[in-house]
Amino acid sequence: MLLQTFARRKKKSLALADPVNNRLRLATIIRLRWIAVLGQFAALSAVAFGLGFYVPIGACLTVIALSAWLNVFLAIWYPSRHRLSVSYATGLLVYDILQLATLLFLTGGMDNPFAMLMVAPVTVSAATLPLRNTIVLGLLALAAAAVLVVAHEPLPWYPGIELELPVIYKIGAFAALCVSTTFIGLYAWRLTKEARQMSAALTATDVVLAREQKLHALDGLAAAAAHELGTPLSTIVLVTKELEYGLKPEDPMYDDIALLKTQALRCREILQKLTRHPSEEDPMHARVSVRDMLEEAAEPYFSDKVAISISAAAAYDAPDGSRRQAEVERRPGVIYGLGNIIENATEFAKSRVEVSASWSASGLTVAIADDGPGFPAEIMDNIGEPYVTTRPAEMPDGIPAEDSTGLGLGFFIAKTLLERSGATVSLANRTSGGTGAIVTVTWPRAFILAQ
């Protein structure tokens, strides 16, 4: 079960680590563009004023200023923590490629040694965006470089001298750019992917270990509680028996004493179930039908206040030999988990709780539905975690709830015990037929014993 839980958590963590979800931060791309703007301005100043070469400085400054104004606009329009969508980030990187290509066109094209900077936007994309977007940006950069091989302004050089490099050199520079873009882009993409997978695996491991640590702590607490409560419960049972013998059936306290004795005996039985080793189970009762399992789980919660209906039948797509009542291994953890969910349903239901089971070629599904108010939307995603409870501090009539101090551990323990058996627990609210909550527990086909 630990490996199954790890696989589910790892799959979820990998989804969270996907570049579509972990999108590029706007602040990151703005900082990179400011570095590019400052570098372009410094290079332009060094060539024009330091070396004294002729440069179309007006056109070049206009292109550089356009990037600076774009940064200012983005910084004002969006908050610094804003994360760009994939398409938006791709569009900004397309602009960076075209802006750099325009500057190269004005300053010598592929003759310009700074032409290798065309690799930069592709590398950023490889580290932050999906592979298909990186491929598109890489093809755009190479297409722009191919155009710059044959179409560009003269390379800035000494006055009166026009430097024209051989065509074979330009083709070589273009080939070097192609190889660099492909190699660096794929290398960055691969490293980033491995880093995401490693981070996701570590996150999944931390989640599973934390959950198991909580469960082990609860196991120890349950064992300690069973040991410590055994003697007081035996004393309570003994005292209630003595009180019962001293009362007559018509005495007003007789029914209360009998109820107290019954509940004390039930508490002792529950503690015995929690501490009983699986090998101590009666072989004759090692397997039960699905309906019997549900009835055993719901039996302590039958009352006149809330009606509990139980149904179990094969689904329409069940195998031909599975139409009769399916049987499962009797597991106290599963019965306790289902019983806890049924108990919660009876406490929130107005008048009825429906427990239905169906088995098919894919597995066994148990649905527990009530006609109460349903799960609050604001904590729906957190229900099942420790210390998250839906119990109100007051009942609808304004009377303080008896269990208003609940820590939310009951559902957490039930959910964990069910997941240990291989089940998947999902929660939802009714979408038709009134209000209410629905808890669905699904096991794979292997949970059902051979029929």
C-alpha positions as CSV (number, residue, x, y, z in Angstrom):
1,M,0.0,0.0,0.0
2,L,2.9,2.3,0.7
3,L,4.2,1.8,-2.9
4,Q,0.7,2.4,-4.3
5,T,0.3,5.6,-2.3
6,F,3.8,6.7,-3.4
7,A,2.9,6.1,-7.0
8,R,-0.3,8.1,-6.7
9,R,1.5,11.0,-4.9
10,K,4.4,10.9,-7.4
11,K,2.0,11.1,-10.3
12,K,0.3,14.1,-8.7
13,S,3.6,15.7,-8.0
14,L,4.8,15.2,-11.5
15,A,1.6,16.9,-12.8
16,L,2.4,19.8,-10.5
17,A,6.0,19.9,-11.7
18,D,4.9,20.0,-15.4
19,P,6.0,23.2,-17.1
20,V,2.4,23.9,-18.0
21,N,1.6,24.3,-14.3
22,N,4.9,25.8,-13.1
23,R,4.8,28.6,-15.6
24,L,7.5,31.2,-16.2
25,R,7.4,34.2,-13.8
26,L,7.0,37.6,-15.4
27,A,9.7,39.0,-13.0
28,T,12.2,36.5,-14.4
29,I,11.7,37.4,-18.1
30,I,11.7,41.1,-17.2
31,R,15.1,40.8,-15.4
32,L,16.6,38.9,-18.4
33,R,15.3,41.5,-20.8
34,W,16.8,44.3,-18.7
35,I,20.2,42.5,-18.8
36,A,19.8,42.2,-22.6
37,V,18.9,45.9,-23.0
38,L,21.8,47.0,-20.9
39,G,24.2,44.7,-22.7
40,Q,22.9,45.9,-26.1
41,F,23.3,49.5,-25.1
42,A,26.8,49.0,-23.8
43,A,27.9,47.1,-26.9
44,L,26.4,49.8,-29.2
45,S,28.1,52.6,-27.2
46,A,31.4,50.8,-27.2
47,V,31.3,50.3,-31.0
48,A,30.0,53.8,-31.9
49,F,31.9,55.9,-29.4
50,G,34.7,53.8,-28.2
51,L,35.9,52.4,-31.5
52,G,34.4,55.1,-33.7
53,F,32.8,52.8,-36.1
54,Y,29.8,53.9,-38.1
55,V,26.5,52.5,-36.7
56,P,22.9,53.4,-37.5
57,I,22.6,54.5,-33.9
58,G,19.2,56.1,-34.2
59,A,17.6,52.9,-35.5
60,C,19.5,50.7,-33.1
61,L,18.5,52.9,-30.1
62,T,14.9,52.8,-31.2
63,V,14.9,49.0,-31.2
64,I,16.6,48.9,-27.8
65,A,14.2,51.5,-26.4
66,L,11.2,49.4,-27.6
67,S,12.4,46.5,-25.3
68,A,12.9,48.9,-22.4
69,W,9.4,50.4,-22.8
70,L,7.9,46.9,-23.1
71,N,9.5,46.0,-19.7
72,V,8.2,49.1,-18.1
73,F,4.7,48.4,-19.4
74,L,4.8,44.8,-18.2
75,A,6.1,45.8,-14.8
76,I,3.3,48.4,-14.4
77,W,0.4,46.3,-15.8
78,Y,1.1,43.0,-14.0
79,P,2.2,42.2,-10.4
80,S,5.7,41.1,-9.9
81,R,4.6,37.6,-8.9
82,H,2.5,37.1,-12.0
83,R,3.1,33.8,-13.8
84,L,2.9,33.9,-17.6
85,S,0.8,31.4,-19.5
86,V,2.6,29.2,-22.0
87,S,1.3,31.1,-25.0
88,Y,2.1,34.5,-23.4
89,A,5.6,33.5,-22.5
90,T,6.2,32.1,-26.0
91,G,5.0,35.3,-27.5
92,L,7.4,37.3,-25.4
93,L,10.3,35.1,-26.4
94,V,9.3,35.4,-30.0
95,Y,9.5,39.2,-29.6
96,D,13.0,38.8,-28.1
97,I,14.2,36.7,-31.1
98,L,12.8,39.2,-33.6
99,Q,14.2,42.2,-31.6
100,L,17.7,40.6,-31.6
101,A,17.4,39.7,-35.3
102,T,16.5,43.3,-36.1
103,L,19.6,44.6,-34.3
104,L,21.8,42.1,-36.1
105,F,20.2,43.1,-39.4
106,L,21.3,46.7,-38.7
107,T,24.8,45.7,-37.6
108,G,26.1,43.1,-40.0
109,G,23.8,40.1,-39.8
110,M,25.7,36.8,-39.4
111,D,29.0,38.8,-39.7
112,N,28.3,40.2,-36.3
113,P,30.0,38.1,-33.6
114,F,27.0,38.7,-31.2
115,A,24.8,36.6,-33.6
116,M,25.4,33.6,-31.2
117,L,23.0,35.4,-28.7
118,M,20.1,34.0,-30.8
119,V,20.6,30.9,-28.7
120,A,19.5,32.7,-25.5
121,P,15.7,32.9,-26.0
122,V,15.7,29.2,-27.1
123,T,17.6,28.2,-24.0
124,V,15.1,30.1,-21.7
125,S,12.3,28.3,-23.5
126,A,13.9,24.9,-23.1
127,A,14.2,25.4,-19.3
128,T,10.7,26.7,-18.7
129,L,8.3,25.8,-21.6
130,P,7.0,22.6,-23.2
131,L,9.2,21.0,-25.8
132,R,6.9,21.8,-28.7
133,N,7.1,25.5,-27.9
134,T,10.9,25.3,-27.7
135,I,11.0,23.6,-31.1
136,V,8.9,26.4,-32.6
137,L,11.2,29.1,-31.1
138,G,14.3,27.3,-32.3
139,L,13.0,27.1,-35.8
140,L,12.1,30.8,-35.7
141,A,15.6,31.7,-34.5
142,L,17.3,29.6,-37.2
143,A,15.0,31.0,-39.9
144,A,15.9,34.5,-38.8
145,A,19.6,33.6,-38.9
146,A,19.2,32.1,-42.4
147,V,17.8,35.4,-43.6
148,L,20.6,37.3,-41.9
149,V,23.2,35.3,-43.9
150,V,22.1,37.0,-47.2
151,A,20.2,40.1,-46.1
152,H,21.8,42.6,-43.7
153,E,23.4,46.1,-43.4
154,P,27.2,46.3,-43.5
155,L,29.1,45.3,-40.4
156,P,30.3,48.4,-38.5
157,W,33.9,49.0,-39.4
158,Y,36.5,51.7,-39.8
159,P,35.3,54.7,-41.8
160,G,35.8,54.3,-45.6
161,I,36.3,50.6,-45.3
162,E,33.5,48.0,-45.9
163,L,34.2,44.6,-44.4
164,E,32.6,41.8,-46.4
165,L,33.4,38.3,-45.0
166,P,33.4,35.3,-47.4
167,V,30.1,33.5,-48.0
168,I,31.7,30.2,-46.7
169,Y,32.4,31.9,-43.4
170,K,28.8,33.1,-43.1
171,I,27.5,29.6,-43.8
172,G,29.9,28.2,-41.2
173,A,28.7,30.7,-38.7
174,F,25.1,29.8,-39.5
175,A,25.9,26.0,-39.1
176,A,27.6,26.7,-35.8
177,L,24.4,28.6,-34.7
178,C,22.2,25.7,-35.7
179,V,24.4,23.2,-33.8
180,S,24.6,25.4,-30.7
181,T,20.9,26.1,-30.7
182,T,20.0,22.4,-31.0
183,F,22.6,21.1,-28.6
184,I,22.2,23.7,-25.8
185,G,18.4,23.7,-26.2
186,L,18.1,19.9,-25.8
187,Y,20.7,19.8,-23.1
188,A,18.8,22.5,-21.1
189,W,15.5,20.8,-21.7
190,R,16.8,17.4,-20.5
191,L,18.5,18.7,-17.4
192,T,15.3,20.7,-16.5
193,K,13.1,17.6,-17.0
194,E,15.4,15.5,-14.8
195,A,15.4,18.1,-12.1
196,R,11.6,18.3,-12.2
197,Q,11.3,14.5,-11.9
198,M,13.8,14.4,-9.1
199,S,12.0,17.2,-7.3
200,A,8.6,15.5,-7.8
201,A,10.0,12.2,-6.5
202,L,11.4,13.9,-3.4
203,T,8.1,15.7,-2.8
204,A,6.1,12.5,-3.2
205,T,8.4,10.7,-0.8
206,D,8.1,13.5,1.8
207,V,4.3,13.4,1.5
208,V,4.1,9.7,1.9
209,L,6.6,9.6,4.8
210,A,4.8,12.4,6.6
211,R,1.4,10.6,6.1
212,E,2.9,7.3,7.3
213,Q,4.5,9.0,10.3
214,K,1.1,10.4,11.3
215,L,-0.5,7.0,10.9
216,H,2.2,5.3,12.9
217,A,1.7,7.8,15.7
218,L,-2.0,7.2,15.6
219,D,-1.4,3.4,15.7
220,G,0.7,3.8,18.8
221,L,-1.9,6.1,20.3
222,A,-4.6,3.5,19.6
223,A,-2.6,0.7,21.2
224,A,-1.9,2.8,24.2
225,A,-5.5,3.8,24.4
226,A,-6.6,0.1,24.2
227,H,-4.2,-0.8,27.0
228,E,-5.1,2.1,29.3
229,L,-8.9,1.9,28.7
230,G,-9.2,-1.9,29.1
231,T,-9.1,-1.8,32.9
232,P,-11.5,1.2,33.4
233,L,-14.0,-0.3,31.0
234,S,-13.9,-3.7,32.8
235,T,-14.6,-1.8,36.0
236,I,-17.5,0.1,34.4
237,V,-19.0,-3.1,33.1
238,L,-18.7,-4.7,36.6
239,V,-20.2,-1.7,38.4
240,T,-23.1,-1.4,35.9
241,K,-23.9,-5.1,36.3
242,E,-24.0,-4.8,40.1
243,L,-26.2,-1.7,39.8
244,E,-28.5,-3.5,37.3
245,Y,-28.9,-6.4,39.8
246,G,-30.0,-4.0,42.5
247,L,-32.7,-2.4,40.3
248,K,-36.1,-3.6,39.2
249,P,-37.2,-3.3,35.5
250,E,-39.8,-0.7,36.4
251,D,-37.2,1.5,38.1
252,P,-36.6,4.7,36.1
253,M,-32.8,4.2,36.2
254,Y,-33.0,0.6,35.0
255,D,-32.9,1.4,31.2
256,D,-30.1,3.9,31.7
257,I,-28.0,1.4,33.5
258,A,-28.6,-1.2,30.9
259,L,-27.7,1.2,28.1
260,L,-24.5,2.2,30.0
261,K,-23.5,-1.4,30.3
262,T,-24.2,-2.1,26.6
263,Q,-22.2,0.9,25.5
264,A,-19.3,-0.1,27.8
265,L,-19.3,-3.6,26.3
266,R,-19.3,-2.2,22.8
267,C,-16.3,0.0,23.6
268,R,-14.4,-3.0,24.9
269,E,-15.3,-4.9,21.7
270,I,-14.0,-2.1,19.6
271,L,-10.7,-2.0,21.5
272,Q,-10.4,-5.7,21.1
273,K,-10.9,-5.4,17.3
274,L,-8.3,-2.7,17.0
275,T,-5.7,-4.8,18.9
276,R,-6.6,-8.2,17.4
277,H,-3.9,-9.7,15.1
278,P,-5.2,-10.8,11.7
279,S,-4.1,-14.4,12.3
280,E,-6.6,-14.5,15.3
281,E,-9.6,-14.2,13.0
282,D,-12.0,-17.1,12.8
283,P,-11.3,-19.0,9.5
284,M,-15.1,-19.6,9.1
285,H,-15.6,-15.8,8.9
286,A,-12.5,-14.9,6.9
287,R,-14.6,-14.1,3.9
288,V,-18.0,-12.3,3.8
289,S,-20.3,-11.1,1.1
290,V,-20.2,-7.4,0.2
291,R,-23.7,-6.9,1.7
292,D,-22.7,-8.6,5.0
293,M,-19.7,-6.4,5.1
294,L,-21.8,-3.3,4.7
295,E,-24.4,-4.5,7.2
296,E,-21.7,-5.2,9.8
297,A,-20.2,-1.7,9.3
298,A,-23.6,0.0,9.5
299,E,-25.1,-2.1,12.3
300,P,-24.0,0.1,15.3
301,Y,-25.6,3.2,13.7
302,F,-29.2,2.0,13.0
303,S,-31.7,4.2,14.8
304,D,-35.2,5.5,14.5
305,K,-33.9,9.0,13.7
306,V,-32.1,8.2,10.5
307,A,-33.0,5.3,8.2
308,I,-30.0,3.5,6.6
309,S,-30.7,1.5,3.4
310,I,-28.2,-1.0,2.1
311,S,-28.1,-2.4,-1.4
312,A,-25.5,-4.5,-3.1
313,A,-25.7,-5.8,-6.7
314,A,-23.6,-6.5,-9.8
315,A,-23.2,-3.7,-12.2
316,Y,-24.4,-4.0,-15.8
317,D,-20.9,-4.7,-17.1
318,A,-20.1,-7.3,-14.5
319,P,-18.8,-10.7,-15.8
320,D,-21.5,-13.3,-16.4
321,G,-20.3,-15.4,-13.5
322,S,-20.3,-12.5,-11.1
323,R,-24.1,-11.9,-10.8
324,R,-24.4,-13.6,-7.5
325,Q,-23.3,-11.9,-4.3
326,A,-19.6,-11.0,-4.4
327,E,-17.4,-12.0,-1.5
328,V,-14.4,-10.2,0.0
329,E,-11.9,-10.8,2.7
330,R,-13.1,-9.7,6.0
331,R,-10.8,-6.9,7.1
332,P,-11.5,-5.1,10.4
333,G,-9.7,-1.9,9.1
334,V,-12.1,-1.8,6.1
335,I,-15.2,-2.4,8.2
336,Y,-14.1,0.2,10.7
337,G,-13.3,2.7,7.9
338,L,-16.7,2.2,6.3
339,G,-18.4,2.3,9.6
340,N,-16.8,5.7,10.5
341,I,-18.0,7.2,7.2
342,I,-21.5,5.8,7.7
343,E,-21.5,7.3,11.3
344,N,-20.6,10.7,9.9
345,A,-23.3,10.4,7.3
346,T,-26.0,9.6,10.0
347,E,-24.9,12.6,12.1
348,F,-25.3,15.0,9.2
349,A,-28.3,13.4,7.4
350,K,-31.8,14.8,7.9
351,S,-33.6,11.5,7.6
352,R,-31.9,9.0,5.3
353,V,-28.5,7.5,4.5
354,E,-28.1,5.3,1.4
355,V,-25.2,2.7,1.3
356,S,-24.9,1.1,-2.1
357,A,-22.4,-1.3,-3.5
358,S,-21.8,-2.5,-7.1
359,W,-19.1,-4.7,-8.6
360,S,-18.0,-5.0,-12.2
361,A,-15.1,-6.2,-14.3
362,S,-13.0,-3.3,-13.1
363,G,-13.6,-3.6,-9.3
364,L,-15.9,-2.9,-6.4
365,T,-17.5,0.5,-5.6
366,V,-19.3,1.5,-2.4
367,A,-21.2,4.8,-2.3
368,I,-22.4,6.3,1.0
369,A,-24.8,9.2,0.5
370,D,-26.9,11.3,2.9
371,D,-29.5,14.0,2.5
372,G,-27.8,16.5,4.8
373,P,-26.2,19.9,3.9
374,G,-23.2,18.4,2.0
375,F,-19.5,19.2,2.2
376,P,-18.6,22.9,2.6
377,A,-17.0,24.0,-0.7
378,E,-14.2,25.9,1.1
379,I,-12.7,22.8,2.7
380,M,-13.7,20.2,0.2
381,D,-10.1,19.7,-0.9
382,N,-8.8,19.4,2.7
383,I,-11.4,16.9,4.1
384,G,-9.6,13.8,5.1
385,E,-6.5,15.5,6.4
386,P,-5.8,15.7,10.2
387,Y,-7.5,18.4,12.2
388,V,-9.9,19.4,9.4
389,T,-13.5,18.8,10.5
390,T,-16.9,19.7,9.2
391,R,-18.7,19.4,12.5
392,P,-20.5,22.7,13.4
393,A,-20.0,24.4,16.8
394,E,-23.8,24.6,17.1
395,M,-26.6,22.4,15.9
396,P,-29.3,24.0,13.6
397,D,-31.5,24.7,16.6
398,G,-28.8,26.7,18.3
399,I,-27.8,24.0,20.9
400,P,-24.0,23.5,21.2
401,A,-23.0,20.3,19.4
402,E,-21.8,17.5,21.6
403,D,-18.7,16.8,19.4
404,S,-17.9,20.4,18.6
405,T,-14.4,19.9,19.8
406,G,-13.6,17.1,17.3
407,L,-10.2,17.2,15.7
408,G,-11.2,15.7,12.4
409,L,-9.1,12.6,13.0
410,G,-11.9,10.2,12.6
411,F,-12.3,10.6,8.8
412,F,-8.5,10.8,8.4
413,I,-8.1,7.4,10.1
414,A,-11.0,5.9,8.2
415,K,-9.6,7.2,4.9
416,T,-6.1,6.0,5.6
417,L,-7.3,2.5,6.6
418,L,-9.4,2.2,3.4
419,E,-6.4,3.4,1.3
420,R,-4.2,0.8,3.0
421,S,-6.5,-1.9,1.6
422,G,-6.0,-0.5,-1.9
423,A,-9.1,1.7,-2.1
424,T,-9.5,5.2,-3.6
425,V,-11.7,7.5,-1.6
426,S,-13.4,10.5,-3.3
427,L,-15.9,13.1,-2.0
428,A,-18.6,15.0,-3.7
429,N,-21.9,16.7,-3.1
430,R,-25.2,15.8,-4.7
431,T,-25.8,17.5,-8.0
432,S,-29.4,16.2,-8.4
433,G,-32.1,15.0,-6.2
434,G,-31.6,17.5,-3.4
435,T,-28.7,18.3,-1.1
436,G,-26.3,15.9,0.6
437,A,-22.8,14.5,0.6
438,I,-21.5,11.4,-1.3
439,V,-18.4,9.4,-0.3
440,T,-17.3,6.9,-2.9
441,V,-14.9,4.1,-2.1
442,T,-13.5,2.2,-5.0
443,W,-11.3,-1.0,-4.9
444,P,-9.7,-2.7,-7.9
445,R,-10.9,-6.1,-9.1
446,A,-8.3,-7.9,-7.1
447,F,-10.1,-6.9,-3.9
448,I,-13.0,-9.1,-4.7
449,L,-12.3,-12.8,-4.0
450,A,-12.6,-15.3,-6.8
451,Q,-16.2,-16.4,-7.4
